[in-house]
Amino acid sequence: MLNDPILFPGRILFLTEDPAAMARQLAGEDLDPAEAGPLRDQISTDEITPAFICYHFDEKLGDFPYLGLKCGEVFPVKEGSVRAGGFAVSVAGRRRGKGSSREASPYAELCAGLRLVIAESFERIYRQNAQNLGLLTSTDFGLIPRIRRGEAIPLAEFTEGLDSVTAEIVRRGGLFAYNAARLSGEVVPPLPSHGPRPMTYAEKLLARHAVVDAAAGQVGLPAVKPGDGLFVKADWRFSHEYVTPMAARFLEKALGPGAALRDPARILAFRDHLTFLHHSMKAEHRALGLLKVAEGLKPAQEAFCAKHGIRLHGELPDGSGSEGICHSIMTERYACPGQVVVGTDSHTPHAGALGCLAFGIGTTDIACAWVTGDVRVTVPPTLRVRLEGRLRPGVSAKDLVLHLLAQPFIREGGAIGHVVEYQGPALADLDTDERATLTNMAAEIGGFTGLIAPDGETVRFVQERRGVDLVLESWMVGDEGADYAQTLTVDCGALGPMLARPGDPGNGVALADLGEPVSIDIAYLGSCTGGKREDLHRAYEVVKAAATEGRRVPEGVQFFVQCGSEDVRRHAAEQGWLAAFEAVGAVVLGSSCGACINAGPGISTRPDQVTISAINRNFPGRSGPGRMWLASPATVAASALAGRITGP
């Protein structure tokens, strides 16, 4: 159990927009909030721990928090400077911890000596990861002067407003300590008790999977509502190579090397993020030995999977790529309507397009879930997005979600921690691949997950991809009269192609409003939101005439095409799409995450380079030092042929 009350002997670091104020703090000067200037909003986990930092999975991470933090046009934090500064508290603005589910970010903060992070608001996965590790979180800026005075803060101030399960996790200093007490019978999670009530589809899924008696394997409650703390049984649990070794280390440290995993046939592992890293790692990172560090993740993951009998979707034997991106393969081969799917990637909601509750979790969550078979959830509210009208020809799901991300309600964090459920007649224009872009990018919206109730299109997709005849059950839809936190309505017929300006997926602008021409250096068609069958098909429709006529990508422009899985690549080859891309000068890569995680061809190498990309996020440094615009696959293909940003 944590001490109560808690002292924070150490300094307070304000993560501010002013690089000079940051430098003064790192040099040893303590600032008052008024001196710090505006705090940085929307700090992503890419900024807290850039991707190359996450090759480490031990206490070494404490040398690196905020290495990618951009203040103005400067990156003021250097290796070791936070740890050396003696900071106990870190303060930021709105939406702290956007983006990736990487638990390396709060773990790096913890290892650097931080014990409390304060922000105006937090992203759901980041805050849950911090709680799981024992890193305290608060939105109360009134704590700052009290901590400065040396006041001990009652523990109850850090559990106020939390559900009973989460509050007890915080009191015990993390999820491993809580689960040890739960498995021994010392702690029995209280179960919600509600009378019958109309429920959203997400609430129904959670109620059906709620763990009632873990020892007896009993699941299912008649009703749940937002705010309830639960453990829910997961039908599938998966991790990728960035996380598996770290989670295995956490597990062994907590339970010893003999820890047995529950139902390993329902656990999957993937090597998909770093398959092409050796093609793109910067010389200075190689000189630091980071390639060797990164290459150590592969055997560590393989050894863990071999020890426990876990199915590993790995690299292809010829080194040409991987079997595919984790959540892409989950959607194509495994996930089914009515299931709960958890994975160590913030884009796990990809599979929500199939009518399952699929959500991202962190390292501690997956390590515990390997043993218990369940994960803890605070039942989220549901944001309903009504897609009215019909999409115009050439307008895709990516355009739709970039439009949503630009809305003030979303940009200001109104959907943080919500299930984003899509409904409405425009879904008829979107096949499952397109729907997966909507649910996938619930991560950028800040949601708990994205979800679409299954329908005839779901049945068609599963039959086409797996040869399986699905039978949908009548309960797989929200109840009439269910309570939605808010409803956003989109007139889909009014939408045209969209872009997101460099720096954040929420920097949306209609392509028609772009103004001055923007020349490009790189066009990247790939990733989980740009490497599906339908993505490639829409891009092919743009390039096929050019391929027939012998027109090519202009000199000085690089065009990369990368499939999300080998299943997609084989289909694209059979259809002649890949040949058409190559005919116009594209480089077709093997299946992998690649450039999306700054780990493969397609990344920028200079700050002055401009990229247009079909990936889902464009945070600073996410895919190289250049300026990255986000767009639909069709817009990426058209821009590649034009040498500037343009529509199909």
C-alpha positions in Angstrom: 0.0 0.0 0.0 1.2 3.5 -0.7 2.0 5.8 2.2 -0.9 8.0 3.3 -0.4 11.0 3.3 2.2 11.3 0.5 5.2 13.6 0.4 6.8 14.7 -2.9 10.3 15.7 -2.0 11.6 17.0 -5.3 11.2 19.7 -7.9 8.2 20.5 -10.2 8.8 20.5 -13.9 6.4 22.6 -16.0 6.2 21.3 -19.6 5.8 24.6 -21.3 5.6 26.0 -24.8 8.6 28.3 -24.0 11.9 26.5 -24.8 13.8 29.0 -22.7 11.6 28.3 -19.7 12.3 24.6 -20.2 16.0 25.2 -20.4 16.0 27.3 -17.2 14.2 24.5 -15.3 16.6 21.8 -16.6 19.5 24.0 -15.6 18.3 24.0 -12.0 15.9 27.0 -11.7 12.5 26.5 -10.1 9.7 28.4 -11.8 6.3 29.6 -10.5 3.4 28.7 -12.7 3.1 32.3 -13.8 6.7 32.3 -15.0 6.4 29.1 -16.9 4.1 30.6 -19.6 1.5 28.5 -21.5 1.8 24.8 -20.9 2.1 22.4 -23.7 -1.2 20.9 -24.7 -1.7 17.6 -26.5 1.7 16.1 -25.7 1.8 12.7 -27.4 3.6 9.6 -26.2 5.8 10.0 -29.3 7.1 13.1 -27.7 7.4 11.6 -24.2 9.3 8.6 -25.5 10.1 8.7 -29.3 9.9 5.3 -31.0 13.6 4.7 -30.9 13.6 5.1 -27.1 11.2 2.2 -26.8 13.8 -0.3 -28.0 14.8 -0.2 -24.3 12.5 -2.0 -22.0 14.1 -1.6 -18.6 15.1 1.2 -16.1 17.3 2.7 -18.8 14.1 4.4 -20.1 14.5 6.8 -17.1 17.2 8.6 -19.1 14.8 9.6 -21.9 11.5 11.1 -20.9 10.4 14.1 -23.0 13.3 13.6 -25.5 10.9 14.3 -28.3 9.0 17.2 -26.6 8.7 20.0 -29.0 8.6 23.5 -27.4 8.2 26.1 -30.2 10.6 24.8 -32.8 13.1 23.4 -30.2 13.6 20.1 -28.5 15.0 21.3 -25.2 15.2 18.0 -23.2 18.4 15.9 -23.6 19.3 12.4 -22.5 19.5 12.2 -18.7 18.4 15.8 -18.0 15.1 15.0 -16.3 16.6 12.3 -14.1 19.5 14.6 -13.2 17.0 17.5 -12.4 15.6 15.8 -9.3 12.0 16.3 -10.4 9.2 14.6 -8.5 6.2 16.2 -10.3 5.6 17.0 -14.0 2.9 19.4 -15.1 1.3 19.8 -18.6 -1.9 21.1 -20.3 -4.8 19.4 -22.1 -4.8 15.8 -23.5 -1.6 14.6 -21.9 -0.5 11.3 -23.4 -2.1 11.3 -26.8 -1.4 8.6 -29.3 0.3 5.3 -28.8 -0.5 3.0 -25.9 3.2 2.6 -25.1 3.6 2.2 -21.4 7.2 3.0 -21.9 6.2 6.7 -21.6 4.9 6.7 -18.0 7.5 4.1 -17.1 10.3 6.4 -18.4 8.8 9.2 -16.2 8.7 6.9 -13.2 12.2 5.7 -13.7 13.4 9.3 -14.0 12.1 9.9 -10.5 8.7 11.4 -11.1 6.0 10.3 -8.7 3.1 12.5 -9.9 2.0 13.9 -13.2 -0.5 16.7 -13.4 -2.5 17.8 -16.4 -5.7 19.6 -17.4 -6.8 16.3 -18.9 -5.3 12.9 -19.7 -5.8 10.4 -22.5 -7.4 7.2 -21.3 -4.6 4.7 -22.0 -1.8 6.9 -20.7 -3.6 7.5 -17.4 -4.5 3.9 -17.0 -0.9 2.9 -17.7 0.3 5.4 -15.1 -2.1 4.0 -12.5 -1.0 0.4 -13.3 2.6 1.4 -12.6 2.0 3.4 -9.5 2.6 6.8 -11.0 0.1 9.1 -9.5 -2.1 11.4 -11.7 -4.2 14.5 -11.0 -6.0 17.3 -12.7 -5.9 19.5 -9.6 -3.5 22.3 -10.1 -4.1 23.4 -6.6 -1.7 20.7 -5.5 1.3 22.6 -6.9 1.6 25.3 -4.1 0.8 22.7 -1.5 3.6 20.4 -2.7 5.9 23.4 -2.9 5.3 24.1 0.8 6.2 20.5 1.6 2.7 19.5 2.5 1.9 15.8 2.6 -1.1 15.1 0.3 -3.8 12.7 1.5 -4.0 9.6 -0.8 -7.7 10.1 -1.0 -7.1 13.1 -3.2 -5.7 10.9 -5.9 -8.5 8.4 -5.8 -11.4 10.8 -5.7 -13.8 10.3 -8.6 -12.4 6.9 -9.5 -14.4 3.7 -9.6 -13.8 1.4 -6.7 -11.5 -1.0 -8.6 -9.3 1.7 -10.0 -9.2 3.5 -6.6 -7.9 0.3 -4.9 -5.3 -0.2 -7.7 -4.0 3.3 -7.0 -4.0 2.7 -3.2 -2.0 -0.5 -3.6 0.6 1.1 -5.9 -0.3 -0.6 -9.1 -2.1 -3.4 -11.0 0.3 -6.2 -10.1 0.0 -5.6 -6.4 -3.8 -5.4 -6.8 -4.1 -8.6 -8.8 -1.9 -10.5 -6.4 -4.3 -9.5 -3.7 -7.3 -10.4 -5.9 -6.0 -13.8 -6.9 -5.2 -14.6 -3.2 -8.7 -13.6 -2.2 -7.5 -10.7 -0.1 -9.5 -8.3 -2.4 -12.8 -9.1 -4.0 -13.8 -6.5 -6.6 -17.3 -5.2 -5.8 -19.8 -6.0 -8.6 -22.2 -3.3 -9.8 -25.9 -4.1 -9.1 -28.3 -2.5 -11.5 -31.8 -3.2 -12.4 -32.7 -3.7 -16.0 -31.9 -0.7 -18.1 -31.6 0.0 -21.9 -27.9 -0.4 -22.8 -25.7 0.7 -25.7 -24.1 -2.1 -27.7 -20.8 -1.5 -25.9 -22.4 -1.7 -22.5 -24.0 -5.0 -23.6 -20.6 -6.4 -24.6 -19.1 -5.4 -21.3 -22.0 -6.8 -19.3 -21.8 -10.2 -21.0 -18.0 -10.4 -20.4 -18.0 -9.0 -16.8 -16.1 -11.4 -14.5 -18.4 -12.4 -11.7 -16.3 -15.2 -10.1 -12.8 -15.5 -11.5 -12.1 -18.9 -9.8 -15.3 -20.5 -11.1 -15.0 -18.9 -14.5 -18.4 -17.2 -14.1 -19.1 -14.2 -16.3 -22.0 -12.1 -17.1 -24.1 -9.3 -15.4 -27.6 -8.2 -16.3 -26.6 -4.6 -16.7 -23.7 -2.2 -16.4 -23.5 1.6 -16.7 -20.8 4.2 -17.3 -18.5 4.6 -14.3 -18.7 0.9 -13.2 -15.3 -0.7 -12.4 -15.1 -4.2 -13.8 -12.8 -7.0 -14.8 -13.9 -8.4 -18.2 -12.9 -11.7 -19.8 -11.0 -11.2 -23.1 -11.6 -13.5 -26.0 -8.3 -12.5 -27.5 -5.1 -11.0 -26.0 -2.3 -9.9 -28.3 1.0 -8.0 -28.1 3.7 -6.9 -30.6 7.5 -6.9 -30.3 7.7 -3.4 -28.8 5.8 -4.6 -25.8 6.1 -8.4 -25.4 9.7 -8.4 -23.9 8.9 -5.6 -21.5 5.7 -7.3 -20.4 7.5 -10.6 -20.0 10.1 -8.8 -17.8 7.4 -7.2 -15.7 5.6 -10.6 -15.3 8.8 -12.5 -14.3 9.7 -9.7 -11.8 6.3 -9.9 -10.2 5.5 -13.6 -10.3 8.8 -15.4 -11.0 9.9 -17.3 -14.0 7.4 -20.1 -13.5 4.3 -18.0 -13.9 1.7 -20.0 -15.9 -0.4 -18.2 -18.6 -4.1 -18.7 -18.8 -5.5 -20.2 -22.1 -2.4 -19.5 -24.2 -4.3 -20.6 -27.3 -6.2 -17.3 -27.0 -3.0 -15.3 -26.8 -1.2 -14.0 -30.0 2.0 -12.2 -30.6 3.2 -10.2 -33.6 6.5 -8.9 -35.0 5.2 -6.1 -37.2 6.6 -2.8 -36.1 10.4 -3.1 -36.7 10.7 -5.4 -39.6 12.3 -2.7 -41.8 14.1 -0.8 -39.2 17.6 -1.7 -40.6 16.6 0.1 -43.8 15.9 3.4 -42.1 17.8 3.8 -38.8 19.8 7.1 -38.7 23.5 6.9 -38.6 23.7 8.6 -35.2 21.3 6.1 -33.7 23.4 3.2 -35.1 26.5 4.8 -33.6 24.7 4.7 -30.2 24.2 0.9 -30.6 20.4 1.3 -30.9 20.1 -1.1 -33.8 21.6 -3.8 -31.7 19.2 -2.9 -28.8 16.2 -3.0 -31.2 17.3 -6.3 -32.7 17.3 -7.8 -29.2 13.5 -7.4 -29.1 13.0 -10.2 -31.6 14.7 -13.1 -29.9 13.3 -12.0 -26.5 9.8 -12.2 -28.0 10.5 -15.5 -29.7 11.8 -17.1 -26.5 8.8 -16.0 -24.5 6.4 -17.3 -27.2 8.2 -20.6 -27.4 8.3 -21.0 -23.7 4.5 -20.5 -23.3 3.2 -22.0 -26.6 2.0 -18.7 -28.0 1.3 -18.3 -31.8 3.7 -15.7 -33.2 3.0 -14.0 -36.5 6.5 -13.1 -37.3 8.8 -12.1 -40.1 8.8 -13.8 -43.5 11.6 -16.3 -43.9 13.1 -14.4 -46.8 13.3 -11.2 -44.9 10.9 -9.4 -47.2 8.5 -8.3 -44.6 6.2 -9.6 -41.9 3.0 -11.6 -41.9 1.2 -8.3 -41.2 0.2 -5.6 -38.8 -1.2 -7.0 -35.6 -4.7 -5.4 -35.6 -5.0 -5.9 -39.4 -4.5 -9.6 -39.0 -6.8 -9.6 -36.0 -9.6 -8.2 -38.1 -8.9 -10.4 -41.2 -8.5 -13.7 -39.4 -9.6 -13.7 -35.7 -12.0 -11.2 -34.2 -15.7 -11.9 -34.4 -18.9 -9.9 -33.5 -19.7 -10.0 -29.8 -16.1 -10.6 -28.6 -13.8 -8.6 -26.4 -10.3 -8.1 -28.0 -7.4 -6.4 -26.2 -4.0 -5.6 -27.6 -0.9 -3.6 -26.9 -1.5 -1.1 -29.7 -3.6 2.0 -29.5 -5.1 1.1 -32.9 -6.5 -2.2 -31.6 -10.0 -0.6 -32.2 -9.5 -1.5 -35.9 -11.4 -4.7 -35.2 -14.4 -2.7 -33.8 -15.5 -2.6 -37.5 -16.6 -6.2 -37.0 -18.8 -5.5 -34.0 -16.4 -6.6 -31.3 -15.2 -4.4 -28.4 -11.5 -4.1 -29.3 -9.4 -1.7 -27.3 -5.7 -0.9 -26.6 -4.0 -1.7 -23.3 -0.6 -1.2 -21.9 2.3 -3.4 -20.8 1.2 -4.1 -17.3 -2.4 -4.8 -18.4 -1.3 -7.4 -20.9 1.2 -9.0 -18.5 -1.6 -9.4 -16.0 -4.1 -10.5 -18.6 -1.8 -13.3 -19.7 -2.2 -14.8 -16.2 -5.8 -13.9 -15.3 -7.4 -13.9 -18.8 -9.2 -10.7 -18.0 -8.6 -6.9 -18.0 -9.9 -4.1 -15.9 -12.3 -1.6 -17.4 -14.1 1.4 -16.2 -17.3 1.3 -18.2 -17.0 4.2 -20.6 -19.8 6.5 -21.8 -20.7 6.3 -25.5 -20.5 9.0 -28.1 -22.9 8.3 -30.9 -21.7 9.6 -34.4 -24.6 9.6 -36.8 -23.5 9.4 -40.4 -26.4 10.9 -42.3 -26.8 11.1 -46.1 -24.5 9.4 -48.6 -20.8 9.9 -49.2 -20.0 11.5 -52.6 -17.9 9.5 -55.0 -14.2 9.7 -54.2 -14.8 10.5 -50.5 -13.6 7.9 -48.1 -13.7 6.9 -44.5 -10.3 8.7 -44.0 -11.8 11.9 -45.2 -14.7 11.4 -42.8 -12.5 10.8 -39.8 -10.2 13.7 -40.6 -13.3 15.9 -40.7 -14.4 14.6 -37.3 -10.9 15.2 -35.8 -11.1 18.8 -36.8 -14.3 19.5 -34.9 -13.8 21.6 -31.8 -15.6 19.1 -29.6 -13.1 16.4 -30.6 -10.0 18.6 -30.6 -10.8 19.9 -27.1 -11.0 16.4 -25.7 -14.8 16.0 -25.6 -14.6 12.3 -26.6 -11.7 11.3 -24.3 -12.4 7.8 -22.9 -15.6 7.4 -24.8 -16.7 4.5 -27.0 -17.2 6.1 -30.4 -20.1 4.2 -32.0 -20.9 4.9 -35.6 -24.5 4.7 -36.9 -26.5 5.9 -39.8 -27.3 5.4 -43.5 -23.8 6.4 -44.8 -22.4 3.2 -43.3 -24.0 1.5 -46.4 -21.3 3.2 -48.5 -18.5 1.7 -46.4 -17.2 -1.8 -46.5 -15.5 -3.4 -43.5 -12.1 -2.2 -44.6 -13.4 1.4 -44.7 -15.3 1.0 -41.5 -12.0 -0.2 -39.9 -10.5 3.2 -40.6 -13.3 4.8 -38.6 -12.9 2.5 -35.6 -9.1 2.5 -35.8 -8.8 6.2 -35.5 -10.9 6.4 -32.4 -7.4 6.4 -31.0 -6.7 9.8 -32.5 -10.1 11.0 -31.4 -9.1 10.1 -27.8 -11.8 7.4 -27.4 -11.8 4.2 -25.5 -12.6 2.4 -28.8 -14.5 2.7 -32.0 -17.5 0.4 -32.6 -20.0 -0.5 -35.4 -22.8 -2.9 -34.7 -22.5 -5.9 -37.0 -24.7 -6.2 -40.1 -24.9 -8.0 -43.4 -21.6 -6.4 -44.5 -19.9 -8.0 -41.5 -21.2 -11.4 -42.6 -20.0 -10.8 -46.1 -16.5 -9.8 -45.0 -16.0 -12.8 -42.8 -17.2 -15.1 -45.5 -14.9 -13.5 -48.1 -11.8 -13.4 -45.9 -12.2 -16.6 -43.8 -14.8 -18.8 -45.6 -16.9 -18.8 -42.5 -20.6 -18.3 -42.3 -21.5 -16.0 -39.5 -24.8 -16.0 -37.7 -25.5 -12.6 -36.0 -27.4 -12.7 -32.8 -30.4 -10.4 -32.1 -28.7 -8.8 -29.0 -25.8 -7.4 -31.1 -27.2 -3.8 -31.3 -27.9 -1.0 -28.8 -31.2 -1.0 -27.1 -33.9 1.5 -27.9 -33.7 4.2 -25.4 -30.1 3.6 -24.5 -28.2 6.5 -22.9 -25.6 8.2 -25.1 -23.3 10.9 -23.6 -23.6 13.0 -26.8 -24.6 12.6 -30.4 -22.6 14.2 -33.3 -24.2 14.3 -36.7 -22.3 14.4 -39.9 -23.9 15.4 -43.2 -21.8 13.0 -45.3 -23.1 14.4 -48.6 -21.5 17.7 -47.8 -18.0 16.3 -47.3 -15.1 16.4 -49.8 -11.6 15.1 -49.6 -9.8 16.2 -46.4 -6.2 16.7 -45.2 -4.6 17.2 -41.8 -1.8 19.7 -41.7 1.5 18.7 -40.2 1.8 18.3 -36.4 -1.5 16.7 -35.4 -4.3 14.6 -36.9 -6.7 17.3 -35.7 -5.3 20.0 -37.9 -7.9 19.3 -40.5 -8.5 21.3 -43.7 -10.6 20.6 -46.7 -8.5 19.9 -49.8 -10.6 22.4 -51.7 -9.5 25.1 -49.1 -5.8 24.3 -49.3 -4.9 27.5 -51.2 -1.2 27.7 -52.3 0.1 24.5 -53.9 2.2 22.3 -51.6 4.9 20.3 -53.3 5.8 16.9 -51.9 8.9 14.8 -51.6 7.4 11.6 -50.3 4.0 9.9 -50.8 3.3 6.9 -48.5 0.5 4.6 -49.0 0.5 2.0 -46.2 -0.1 1.3 -42.5 -3.2 -0.1 -40.9 -5.4 2.7 -42.2 -3.8 2.8 -45.7 -2.8 -0.8 -46.5 -6.1 -2.6 -46.6 -7.6 -4.1 -49.7 -10.1 -1.2 -50.2 -7.3 1.4 -49.6 -5.2 -0.2 -52.4 -8.1 -0.5 -54.7 -9.1 3.1 -54.3 -5.5 4.2 -55.0 -5.3 1.8 -57.9 -8.3 3.5 -59.5 -6.3 6.7 -59.4 -3.1 5.3 -61.0 -4.4 2.8 -63.5 -4.8 5.2 -66.3 -1.3 6.7 -65.8 0.1 3.1 -65.7 -1.5 2.3 -69.0 -0.3 5.6 -70.6 3.2 5.2 -69.3 3.1 8.3 -67.0 5.2 8.1 -63.9 5.8 9.8 -60.6 7.8 13.0 -61.2 11.5 13.0 -60.7 12.4 13.9 -57.1 9.2 12.3 -55.6 9.4 9.0 -53.8 6.2 6.9 -53.8 6.0 3.9 -51.4 3.2 1.3 -51.2 3.1 -1.1 -48.3 0.4 -3.6 -47.6 -1.0 -4.1 -44.1 -0.8 -7.9 -44.4 0.5 -10.7 -46.6 -3.2 -11.7 -47.2 -3.8 -8.2 -48.7 -0.5 -8.2 -50.6 -1.4 -11.5 -52.3 -4.8 -10.2 -53.3 -3.4 -7.0 -54.6 -0.9 -8.8 -56.7 -3.6 -11.1 -58.1 -5.7 -8.1 -59.1 -2.8 -6.4 -60.9 -2.8 -3.4 -58.5 0.8 -3.8 -57.4 2.0 -4.0 -61.0 0.2 -0.8 -61.8 1.8 1.0 -58.8 5.2 -0.2 -59.9 4.5 0.9 -63.5 4.1 4.5 -62.3 7.4 4.3 -60.3 6.2 3.3 -56.9 8.3 1.1 -54.6 6.2 -1.7 -53.3 7.4 -2.9 -49.9 6.7 -6.0 -47.9 3.9 -6.0 -45.2 4.8 -4.2 -42.0 4.1 -1.0 -40.0 7.3 0.5 -41.2 7.3 4.3 -41.8 4.2 4.8 -39.6 6.5 4.1 -36.6 9.6 5.8 -38.0 11.0 2.4 -38.8 11.2 1.8 -42.5 11.3 3.3 -46.1 8.9 6.2 -46.5 10.2 8.2 -43.5 11.6 11.7 -44.1 15.2 12.3 -43.4 15.4 16.1 -43.4 13.2 18.8 -41.7 12.5 20.5 -45.0 11.0 17.4 -46.7 7.2 17.2 -47.1 5.3 13.9 -47.0 1.7 13.1 -47.8 0.7 9.9 -46.0 -2.2 7.5 -45.5 -1.2 6.7 -41.9 -3.3 7.7 -38.9 -1.1 10.2 -37.0 1.4 12.9 -37.8 2.8 14.0 -34.4 6.2 15.7 -34.5 8.9 13.2 -35.3 6.4 10.3 -35.8 7.7 9.5 -39.3 10.9 11.4 -39.5 11.8 15.1 -39.0 9.9 16.4 -42.0 6.5 17.9 -42.4 3.8 15.3 -42.8 0.3 15.8 -44.2 -2.4 13.1 -43.7 -4.8 12.2 -46.4 -6.9 9.3 -47.9 -5.2 6.6 -50.0 -6.7 8.1 -53.2 -5.4 11.6 -52.4 -2.0 10.1 -51.6 -1.9 8.4 -55.0 -3.1 11.4 -56.9 -0.5 13.6 -55.1 2.3 11.1 -55.9 1.5 11.4 -59.6 1.2 15.2 -59.5 4.2 15.9 -57.3 2.1 18.1 -55.1 -0.9 17.7 -52.9 -4.0 17.3 -55.0 -7.2 15.2 -55.2 -8.0 12.2 -57.3 
